[in-house]
Amino acid sequence: MKNLLIVHIGTRGGYIIMSKNRTVLDRRSVPFIMVTRKVIEDETLKSADKSLYATLCMYADNETAECFPSRETLWRKSGMSDKTFRNSLRNLEEKGYIKVIPRHSDDGRRLSNLYVLLDVK
């Protein structure tokens, strides 16, 4: 990767990767997500925790860092059981990587949680 030049294209566009020999890999049409490096480097996290965090990143709004996918969607997309999902969710929140905010409709029905990716340094 040290021989690559990455050029950002717009706020919603992707990236163009150019090597020293000028071969261009246009990644703008390939969907990708960005995951906070500190989460990946945290050796105290389990792979399930990192998978869940990456899945939350996939759904999070780029401006607000918030999302509200269903629990079922999150555990299915992150490839884990519901029990592992609950453990990973609790672990990520305890470590300060995310905030989980319960949501309810006007008539009191339970809605999907609001998940906020916290700014970690």
C-alpha positions in Angstrom: 0.0 0.0 0.0 3.0 2.4 0.5 3.2 2.8 -3.3 -0.4 3.8 -3.7 -1.8 7.3 -4.0 -5.4 7.6 -2.8 -7.4 10.5 -4.2 -10.8 11.3 -2.6 -13.6 12.2 -5.1 -16.4 14.4 -3.6 -18.3 14.0 -0.4 -20.5 11.1 -1.6 -18.1 9.7 -4.2 -15.6 6.9 -3.7 -11.9 6.9 -4.1 -9.5 6.5 -7.0 -6.4 4.5 -6.2 -3.3 5.1 -8.3 -0.1 3.2 -8.1 3.4 4.7 -8.9 3.2 3.1 -12.4 0.0 5.1 -13.0 -2.3 2.1 -13.0 -5.7 3.4 -11.9 -8.1 1.4 -9.9 -11.4 3.3 -9.9 -13.2 2.3 -6.7 -16.1 4.8 -6.9 -18.6 2.3 -8.1 -17.7 -0.4 -5.5 -19.6 0.1 -2.2 -17.3 0.1 0.9 -17.5 1.1 4.5 -15.0 2.9 6.7 -14.3 1.4 10.2 -12.6 3.3 13.0 -9.1 2.1 13.2 -9.0 2.0 17.0 -11.7 -0.6 17.0 -9.8 -2.9 14.6 -6.6 -2.4 16.7 -8.3 -3.1 20.0 -7.0 -6.6 20.9 -9.4 -6.9 23.8 -12.3 -7.0 21.4 -13.5 -10.3 20.0 -14.0 -10.9 16.3 -17.8 -10.8 16.8 -17.5 -7.4 18.4 -15.5 -6.1 15.4 -18.0 -7.6 13.0 -20.9 -6.0 14.7 -19.1 -2.6 14.8 -18.4 -2.9 11.1 -22.0 -3.7 10.4 -23.1 -0.7 12.4 -20.6 1.4 10.3 -22.3 0.1 7.2 -25.7 1.5 8.3 -24.5 4.7 10.0 -25.2 8.0 8.5 -21.9 9.7 7.5 -22.9 13.0 9.0 -24.6 12.0 12.3 -22.9 8.6 12.9 -26.4 7.3 13.8 -28.4 4.3 12.5 -31.4 2.3 13.6 -31.4 -1.1 11.9 -33.4 -3.9 13.6 -31.6 -6.3 16.0 -32.4 -9.2 13.6 -30.8 -7.3 10.7 -27.7 -6.6 12.8 -27.1 -10.1 14.0 -27.8 -11.6 10.6 -25.5 -9.1 8.7 -22.7 -9.5 11.2 -23.0 -13.3 11.1 -23.7 -14.1 14.7 -26.4 -15.5 17.0 -28.7 -13.3 19.0 -26.9 -14.1 22.2 -23.5 -13.3 20.7 -25.0 -10.1 19.3 -26.3 -9.0 22.8 -22.8 -9.7 24.3 -21.0 -7.8 21.6 -23.4 -4.9 21.8 -22.9 -4.6 25.5 -19.1 -4.9 25.1 -18.9 -2.2 22.5 -21.0 0.1 24.6 -19.0 -0.6 27.8 -15.8 0.2 25.9 -17.2 3.5 24.7 -17.3 2.7 21.0 -21.1 3.0 20.7 -24.2 4.4 22.5 -27.4 2.4 22.4 -30.6 4.5 22.8 -33.9 2.7 23.1 -36.7 4.2 20.9 -40.5 4.0 21.3 -43.4 5.1 19.1 -45.9 7.7 20.3 -48.2 4.9 21.4 -45.4 3.3 23.5 -44.5 0.5 21.1 -40.9 -0.5 21.1 -39.0 0.5 17.9 -35.5 -0.5 16.9 -32.7 1.1 19.0 -30.8 4.1 17.8 -27.1 3.3 17.6 -24.6 6.1 17.7 -21.0 5.5 16.8 -19.0 7.5 19.3 -15.9 9.6 18.4 -13.0 7.6 19.7 -9.3 8.6 19.5 
